[in-house]
């Protein structure tokens, strides 16, 4: 099942995935989708199988998450036709297949650079060689990665990180600003 915002004949389609704990109808995703749609971008939201089933507990395992991404991208016209990304886990999974599917670009909100309180466990190895143009929108107070921690990572030159002052992992009070930055990036690629 998809939830679509924006014009059906838009020049840009962005597939937006949820994070580990909130559905595609969460306030954060709704704000992002409505802001992008208001800027003429078609936004397609979906849920991973565990969330579709309203199953309590941990997310699906990584192979299921990645296969779900591949299926959704195929159903929406294929990688070269779409921008992909999402919040937290959904964005991380998109970043892992962006090059493989040939996505136009990647836009992640609140990337989970490492588990909270465990900066010694970075989730960045694949980001060192990412070829897809990417924008990561991150709050300066996000426990999944501080500006200082992220500055120490070796990241591909295709990645731009934009910091939102005072934003936490949910980008509270900064979601609309993050979505506007995403809109500007998408239309510039």
Secondary structure, DSSP 8 states (H G I E B T S, - for coil): --EEES-TT-S-EEEEE--SSS-TTSHHHHHHHHHHHHTT-EEEEE--HHHHTT--SS---HHHHHHHHHHHHHHTT-GGG-EEEEETHHHHHHHHHHHHHT-SEEEEES---B-TT-TTSB--GGGGS--S-EEEEEETT-TT--HHHHHTS---TTEEEEEETT--TT-TTTHHHHHHHHHHHHHH-
